[in-house]
Each structure stands twice: as C-alpha cells, then as structure tokens.
Amino acid sequence: MGRLVFLFASSFLLMVAATTVSAAIVEHSFNVQNLTVNRLCNRHVITAANGRLPGPSIRAREGDTLIIHVFNKSPYNLTIHWHGIHQMLSAWADGPDMITQCPIRPGNKYTYKFKIIKQEGTFWWHSHTSTLRATLYGAIIIRPRAGSSYPFPKPYREVPILLGEWWNGNVVDMANQALAHGTGPNISDAYTINGWPGDLYPCSQNQMYKLKVKQGKTYLLRITNAAVDNNLFYKIANHKMIVVAIDARYTNPYVTDVLVVASGQTIDVLLTADQPIGS
C-alpha cells in the first residue's frame, strides 16, 4: 500500500512539474504618453504605448501568466482591457474603468496580472477609457502550449494585421463634444492597416503598410478590427484566403476572397502567395 501511495504521489508530482515547465511568465511594460506623428499631410498628437501605433504585440502560449506594467505618462485617465481574455479568477484585471478598476491617473502606474486558461488564438488589447482606443491598442497572440500544434499546416510566418480608424483631431475632445451635444462621434478621416492609411488617402502613397511575402509561402494573417465604430471589409487583390479561426475559436476551414470583420472581432486566415511576382 505504501509503495502504491508513493508511486501515485510521484506520478502526480511529475504531472505538476510537466505543467509548470510548459508555462511561463510573460512580462511587458507599457509606457503610455502623447506622441507626435505625421498622417494625411499633417502632424498630429496622439496617445500611444511605447511610442508606436499600433502598440506592442504580446506573444504568449496557452497556460502562460501575463504581467503588464502600465505607466500612464499621458494627460488622460486610462485603463487597458484585454479583449477576449476570459479572466478566470482575475476579473479585477479585465480593465473596464469604473467597473473592475478605477482609471490609472496621469503620472501613476498599474500592474495587470492574469493567466491564459484554455484559450489560444488572436486577441487584442486596447484602452477602455473615452475614445483613447482609437490609437492605444495592439495585438495579443496566444499560441498552443509547447508540444502542441495548430489544427492546420504550420505557416511560414505569422503576421498581425490591425485595422483601424484615423481622425484629424483629438479623439478625446471629439468624444466629449459628442457627449455634450448628444450625438455620435465624427466620421473618421481614414481607415488604417497597422496604423497607416492606404495609398489613396492624401500624402499616404509612401507611408502605407506593406507586407512583404515570398512566392509560394503560406502566411497566417491574424486580423483584428480595432476600429472604434465600423465594420470593415478586408480583401487582397487576386488572392484567396482560408479562414481557420474567428474570435480565437478554430472553425472548419473555408475559402473566401473577402472578409467582413466586425468592430472588435478577430479572424485568422491562411494566405498563400501563389500569384506571379508583381501581380
């Protein structure tokens, strides 16, 4: 009997050790402050994380613990929401201001800590205060645990694609004005891909986002609609896409040449660069 108890205890310890080894702590620091950028022929001041638009991508595996330190160096109250993360036993880390936490005041910091439990796929983070999320957002990529794989062939490369909106003006002032008059926010001046307007917008021909690919290779595009208001269409000329996941849930793969992505939604697609070079 003693030997059986010992064997059971040893097996249990091995299982715990294996689980512990496969998980990690992923730590980031977000320095949120105002940033001057050039868009649509003008210089604008936006609020961004780590001097980037979009902000930094978070990459982890299922089972990992995320620790994100947010330093608010902007002039606004703010929080960060981890869109789509279940927050099992960590609801206080979810981020909606005045619901799960008070806003992080200017000059202060806050640390979010939560574990990724039984989730994998494409998520995203964004400000959950006023309309700061128009420029304060980024991707969260949760891969399977080490030793596990995707339910589709391994892609050559994974690429986060964040669709957004751009306003020629201060987005916080815009929201305050809308509230004061009981109206909706102004229509955005441009739509963006990874922070850049397309080449049909003024002064954007040399600044648009470009994805460089190798002919014959397959890419996993992790597409997020980070727009404040609108559903958006997404299409790549002369190419088909295979949809493999929607809102971080694997789906039966299907082929399409156009996507409709709702605000806040994520869609994962496989894209094969199978057309002649330059097409």
C-alpha angles and dihedrals in degrees: 000000000000090000091052091050090049092050092048092049091048092050091049092051091049090052091050091047092050091050092048094049092052093054127070142184112250112197130189138170121215115200103195116197143133116287132191114225138170117239133152094002094306142088114243136183113228135170112246143158121252092350094293141113110232096027125236120308117236115219122190143137132249107278095029123127116232122211116184122180112203117199111192107212092154125100092245137080109246148167133193122233122201100218114220097002109131095218095212107198089350105080090140088068095057095098112221105142118241089011108065097004145003114258119270103252122222111281093022135101138215133192121218117201125180141142127238104234121187094333133114135162137060120339133153142212128223144162113277097200125092111315096315088119088077086083105007106079144098146172130280114201117191114188126193119275117279108282093028126097142202119272088243135053114294110263124231090238140355119229127188112218114192117190116203149158131250130208127194091224146043107303094206092053088047092054093046091051091050091051092048092054097036093241137118123265120277118273110266120256095225145001117235141206112210090343098311128104118232123264094261091069121088116280092359103105093099098034104053120121114263126192112208114210139180117237112257095016124121121226131196107223112200101202122194127181101217093168115133097223117003143074108228137207119226125196137159114211116250093357138105124216130210112218109217104163140019123195091351093306121115113237136190101279116252134175124240139155096212136038131204107207118191120219107279094012127126127208127184118208137176114229121190116199092223101144128095115277111272095021 
